[in-house]
Amino acid sequence: MVSSKYLACLVFSVTLNLLFIVNIYVGDQWKLSWTTRAALEAERVAATYCSGHGRAYLDGLVADGNQPVCSCNTCFTGPDCSRFIPRCAADADSGNPLFLEPFWMQHLASSALVVPGWHQMGYTYDDRTYVSKELEKLVRRVHSTVGNAVTENRFIIFGAGSTQILNAAVFALSAENTSSTARVVSSVPYYPVDQEQTEYFSSTKFKFEGDAYTWRNRSDASSTNMIEFITSPNNPDGQLKEAILHGPNVKTIYDRAYYWPHFTPIPAPADEDVTVFTLSKLTGHAGTRLGWAVIKDETVFKRMMIHMRLNSMGISKDAQLRAFRLLKTVLEEGTEIFDFAYRTMQSRWERLVRTISSSDRFSLPENNPRYCTFYNKVRKLSPDIAFCSLKLVHECPDPSFRSRAYAWLKCEREEDKDCYAVLKAANIISRRGNLFGSEDRYVRLNSDTGTWGINQFAAAIHALQALIALGLYLDAFRMPMDDKFLQSANGDPLFLDHFWMQHSASSALVVPGWHQISYTYDDSTFISKELEKLIHKVHATVGNAVTEKRFIVFGAGSTQLLSAAVFALSLENPRRIASLFRKTILNTALFTTKSDNFPQMSHSVVLVSYTDVPILRVGVVATYIVIRHRYNLSICPPSEGAIGFILYISKMLDLNNLMVMAAYAWLKCEREEDKDCYAVLKAANIIGCRGKLIGAENRCVRLSLIRTEDDFDMNVHISLPLPFEHVTSIASENFI
Ligand SMILES: Cc1ncc(COP(=O)(O)O)c(C=O)c1O
């Protein structure tokens, strides 16, 4: 009896202890509710077998609920990417930093991120800036840890990749007075985008004028505003470039995309007026599209901020969240990512240099040795010394090694003037020297492209080796925001927050650190085919746009698309364009190009903003902006001289029964004396958007109805004491 009681006590005690222990270790998992589906989905995708020559991603799975499908590396095909495509060309052209993907596969847990559907839906953070203060702090910490940039007492601006930032810098540095056109230069060989972007956006403010060296001793250079791009380390040749031009009228933009210890020695922290960095080449996440600039001067910073706001109205908060998670992992792992990246680049360079140096037909440029403060070593970037063993870089006995992202190759033979063609004949795709402002004896080979790149890189090396072996070719180879654009005037669609809170489980997403880090998808496009299909489906379901046999362009918000549309239409069609809304007017004024004369539009462009698309299930169909020639439906007409206006239409689900539930209320002050309706409302503590800013008269004010419930309550509550006849709310039916 005693023993059975004792036994029962013992069993009870052991069970209780077990429950405690289990609760301590897996208790949190038991509490998982809405993240479970997303977590299982992410793990299923990560576990999909693609033979080591491809990777399954979440995109298709999320879009259709399908089984994960392998996305194969170049030259591989088949359901599991195991089939090699014979005679496939070795692509050493693109600068996709996929070589870091294996690092993120090794850091699955620390880099994974759960993004709930309700996460940071608004345009801005609660301090009304577009950039997370936490991300900014982390970026400063990364620079101080690596020692590659001074960030104290400096401004930091973020953008959709450094590509957007570089262009914003040119706008900001060119004189406000458009009578003096800034000359934009870069020393040869230069990063081709410097030329391409400047020429594309060429305006009365600035013009691309080629090689900086040709302007060195010219007298007219000292009398005009000069802007010099300095890519350091340089793409393509890896040199730590310095400014060629000097003087009071020379402004510089330092592109330091590769100023990280895995690509170059870091002799000293960068401390220039405008220094641009990117997540793409630091963590490899080119697909996240996040770059930043460290800026000394507040005026330049403010001008760049205006550019960024008008160009894309902020930076993807999903991208910011992901960048935050990734940079945190970088800091938590000490020097690990740099060591990993360095080893990878180093081993590729060793193989390349070994191959090239076995002939005299090709050559690589010499680089001077520099002391690297990050690794406390002198590092030399010289093609003749590259054979440090594959130990951890900081243990490497021979400090003279190289690890650059690109090889700048020169064809040495007299007859090989077209080096691109020489390599092409050997099935190696490179990038022509003339794209870098250089001669065609040079080509750029890329060595930083991923697991995919390992195959590609290996293929390139093999091809080079074959050339040599055959003797065929080689003997030889924050933001001080302008308040009037925010507050109630801001169209933050936060009213949908509750919907996403209710649908947490179905909308949450687990984003692994390795997910889609490339610039492009496997079909070399910037846009997921699955996303495009889904957009077609949404429009077909809602019935709000014909999308069959139409091209779809995606952008960083519709703000960027509007500007792109003006560019595209004005370049081709010399007649007058139809409509402008406030931002387009500002955009256009800012980005005015020589050929941009607002031609009349012969066809209409429909822009649908993702951020303003309410949810079918809450009863409102898409809010969309239609830009159409002479489509005058507004009660507040556009002011004289303005060419168009905005039409906000919302429809109820019943498509036959059109009823407007507009995202904005378009108010008109009816009293003779209330010419400034904005001021009338402001006096009542309601901040709207002035009619004049939208091309209408100032008797009209726009109020946003799509912000939070609290904001809306405040507006309604505050407006109640206003005398009824004071403000006429324009009823929805007046819109149609
Ligand atoms: C020198 C240089 N600057 C900028 C970029 C663009 O980087 P991001 O991905 O940040 O736009 C690249 C990309 O290859 C580059 O080589």
PDBQT file of the ligand as one rigid body, heavy atoms in Angstrom, charges set to zero:
ROOT
HETATM    1  C1  LIG A 801      29.959  50.484 -58.063  1.00  0.00    +0.000 C 
HETATM    2  C2  LIG A 801      28.524  50.131 -57.880  1.00  0.00    +0.000 A 
HETATM    3  N1  LIG A 801      27.705  51.041 -57.340  1.00  0.00    +0.000 NA
HETATM    4  C3  LIG A 801      26.388  50.777 -57.164  1.00  0.00    +0.000 A 
HETATM    5  C4  LIG A 801      25.853  49.560 -57.544  1.00  0.00    +0.000 A 
HETATM    6  C5  LIG A 801      24.378  49.332 -57.400  1.00  0.00    +0.000 C 
HETATM    7  O1  LIG A 801      24.053  48.827 -56.170  1.00  0.00    +0.000 OA
HETATM    8  P1  LIG A 801      22.568  48.747 -55.600  1.00  0.00    +0.000 P 
HETATM    9  O2  LIG A 801      22.199  47.321 -55.638  1.00  0.00    +0.000 OA
HETATM   10  O3  LIG A 801      22.664  49.274 -54.220  1.00  0.00    +0.000 OA
HETATM   11  O4  LIG A 801      21.681  49.615 -56.430  1.00  0.00    +0.000 OA
HETATM   12  C6  LIG A 801      26.665  48.580 -58.112  1.00  0.00    +0.000 A 
HETATM   13  C7  LIG A 801      26.103  47.275 -58.518  1.00  0.00    +0.000 C 
HETATM   14  O5  LIG A 801      26.678  46.452 -59.100  1.00  0.00    +0.000 OA
HETATM   15  C8  LIG A 801      28.038  48.878 -58.289  1.00  0.00    +0.000 A 
HETATM   16  O6  LIG A 801      28.866  47.991 -58.846  1.00  0.00    +0.000 OA
ENDROOT
TORSDOF 0
